[in-house]
Amino acid sequence: MKSLMDKVCADFEAEIVEFNGEQDHVHLLVNYPPKVAISKLVNSLKAVSSRKLKQHLPELHKPAYMKDALWSPSYFAGSVGGAPLEVLKRYIEQQDRRH
């Protein structure tokens, strides 16, 4: 999944600094230029990864009467300017641990 998302980010001149996933969502730390609309980047990441995952895992497709969306339409994006990069990376790495 990360290599696929790396390719999408490259199309936006963006870079994944840290990546970690849980059963039902992912955490990304992405460095992207100010000219990029974060909504377009996120939508592209979701669309491309959903399409590829469904190609490789057909069981992810839902019956026609159900919404066939893999990702939720929502997302959270926050600015981390000024925060130490290592602290942010460690936070994302630890997201799959139970608190």
C-alpha positions, 0 to 999 in steps of 0.5 A: 500500500505504501509504494502505491501511495508513494506514487500518488504523492509523487504525482503531486510533488509530495512525499510520504515521510511516515506511514502506518496503518490500523485495521480500519484507517491509516496515518500519513505524515506527508510533506507537500508543496503549498500549491497542492490542494490537500483535498485533491491529494487525499481524494486521489490517495483514496481512489487509487488505493481503493481501486488497486486493493479491490483488484487484488482483493475482490472480497472487498467489493460489496453487493450492488445494493450496498455502497461500494466505498472502501474509504470513508468520505471524511479525513483529518488533516492538520498542519505540523509546521515547527513540530520536530519531525522525529516526534511526529514520526514516533507518534505515527509509528505508535498508533497501532499500539494499545494505550 
